Structure formats: C-alpha cells, structure tokens
Amino acid sequence: LTAVGSYLATPRRIREANSFTFAPLMEVGWLFLGIFGTMIPVLEYMEHSAGKLGLHSNFAFYWATGLLSGLLDNAPTYLAFFAAALGLHGLEINDSSHVAKFILENGRELIAISLGATCFGALSYIGNAPNLMVKAIAEHARVPVPGFVTYIWKFALPVLVPIFALISIVFFWR
C-alpha cells in the first residue's frame, strides 16, 4: 500500500527519472506469499517438537532462531520458534490466554527468540525482507552489490557472527 500510495502521489516525471518499478516489491511479495502460505503445518510441528529439537535453554533458542532467521525471513522464523517455546510449556499458539501467560512468565526466553530472529536476519540477503528489497532495487539500478556467498563470506561471518557469539555468552550462557 505504501508503494501504491507513493506511486499515485509522485509525479510521473520523477518516477521516470528514478526508473521506478514495482518489480522489487513483486519479487519480495511472491517470496512472502510462499513463506506465509506454508506456515500452519510448521507452527504445529514446532509447537509439538521443540523438546525433540534440543530447544531447552535461552541459549539454544537464541542460536536456533538466529540461524534459521539468516536463511528465512525473521517474521516467520520468530513465529515458528515462538510456537516451539509455547509448546515446551504446554501452551498453544492459537489460544490468546496461553500466549499472554507465556509472555508474562517467560520474558528471557522471549528475549532470546526476539533477538535471534531480528539480529541474525542480517546474515544474508534473504534473512530480512528489506535486505532482499534493497538488493533487488540496487541490481535493478545496475549498482554493483556483492553476491549471496560473497556477502556472507566478507561481511556476515567475520563481523556479525562474533558479535552474536558475544551477545549469547553475555546474556544467555548459563
């Protein structure tokens, strides 16, 4: 809606001068449609399988949520691991009273999931929708951007992973 509003409010000459196109938005939109369209079975699996996946500590939730967030957008990743945490406590994601109870009683676990989902999204272009959108816009404008593997090798591994490790040790190590 923001893009449509901007399109309608911006004079045509400015859009043409900026080579405006809906292509990057459509690319991310299709990706999100596929991700969120397949979330229901994943949420049920995570809710019932968290213990089998080794998710028994804030440290484990931080790293597991984070690593998946680097490969998948942070919103569905957060939702999946939130469902897993609820399931560990015998709660269901579809029951708002269960969600409220979890939030009130498990703040540190929720912080670990939230930090993992949001921060680790920067590990790759696909880990956060704005990363992918900016890359698509830059490529459309023929601005050189590092490829997927190059970005991870030159920026994510040497810069971000040590920072995430330090955060996990300071805040989530037993």
N, C-alpha and C positions, 0 to 999 in steps of 0.2 A: 504494500500500500504506500509505503514511503517513496519507493521508486516511481510509482504511478503518479503520486502527488507532485513529486519533483518534475516529472516529465510534463505534466499538464501546466505547472506553474512557471516553467522555464521557457523563455522564447526559443523558437526553433533555431535561430542563427547561433545561439550559444550551444545548444545540443549538438549541432552540426560541427561547430568549431572544436568541441571536445570529443567528437566521434562517439557520442553517447549511443549505447546499445543495451538491450535487455539480455544479451547473451550470457554474461557472467551470472546474473540473477537466475536465469533459467537453468544454468548448469548446477548451481547450488540447490535450487528448488527441486530438481529431479533427484538429486542425491538425498535430500531430506525426506522426500516422499517415500523413497525406498527404505530408508532407515526407520522412520517412524511407522511405516506401514507394516513392519515386521517385528515390532517391539513387544506385542502382547505375549507371545509364547516365551520370549526371552525373559520377560519380567516374572512370569510364573516359574520358569526354570530356576532363575536366580533366587527367588523367594524360598524355594524348596531345597536348594542345593548349596547354599552358602557354606555350610559346615563341611561338606564333602570337598569344596574347593579350597579349603585351608584358610578361610577368612575368619580368624578367631581373635584378631587384635587390631587396634587402630593402625599400627604399622603395616599390617597386611592389607587392610582396606585402602590405606593411602597409596601404596605401591601398585596394588592390583587395579584400583580405579584409575590411577595415573597412567599406567602403561596402556590400558585399553583406551583411555582418552587420547593418547598420542596417535592411535590408529583409527579411532572413530570420533565423531564429534562429541564434545563434552556433555551436551544435554542428554542424549540417550545413555551415555555411559553413567552419568550421575544417577539417572533414573534406575538403571539396572542394578547398581551397587546399593542404592537406597533400598530397593526391594529386597536385596540379599540381606542387608542389615536388619530390616524389619523381620524377615523370615527367621533369622537367628534368634530373635527374641519372641518367636511365636506370634508375630503380628502380621497383618495383611495390608498390602498397599491400597487395596480397594476400600478399606474401612477408615474413614476420616478420624474416628476416635483413636484407632490404632496408630495412625500417623502422628496425631497430636501427642499421644502418650510417649511415643518414641522420641520425638523432638524434645520434650520436657526432660526425659530421663537419660538420654544418650548423647549429650552435646559433643563430647570429644570424638565419638565415632562419626557423628555428622560432620564435624570439622575436618576429620581425616578424609572422608569421602568428598567433601566440597573442595578442599584444597587439591586433592589428586585430580579431580575432574577438571577444574578450571586451569590450574597451572600447567599440567602436563600437556594440555591441548596445544601448547606452543612447540612441542617436539616435532611436529610435522605440519605440512600444509593441510592435511585432512583432519587434524586434531581439533580444529576450531573453524567453524564456517567463515568467519571474517578472514582467516589466513587464506583459505581457498579462494574467497571472493577477491581479495587484493591481488593474489597471484593471477587469477583469470583476467582481471582488469589490466594489470601490468602487461601480461602477454598480449592481450588484445591491442594495447597501445604500442606493442613492439619494444617494450622496455625489458632489458635482459634481467632475468631472475634465475637464481640457482635452481637446478632440478631437485626433485624429491630427495634422492640419495645424497646429493651434494649438500643440500641444506642440513640434513641430519648429521652428516659427517663433519661439516665445517662449523656448524653453529650449535645444534642441539646437544650432541654428545660432549664436546669439550666445555661448553658454557652452562647449559641448563641442567644436565644430569648431576654434576657436582653440587649445584645449588639445591636441587631436590633432595639429594642424599643428606646434605647438611640439615635441611628442614626436617627430614624424617628422623634423624638422630636427635636433634634438639627437642622436638615436640612429641614424637611418637615411640621412641625406643623405650622399652620398659625399664 
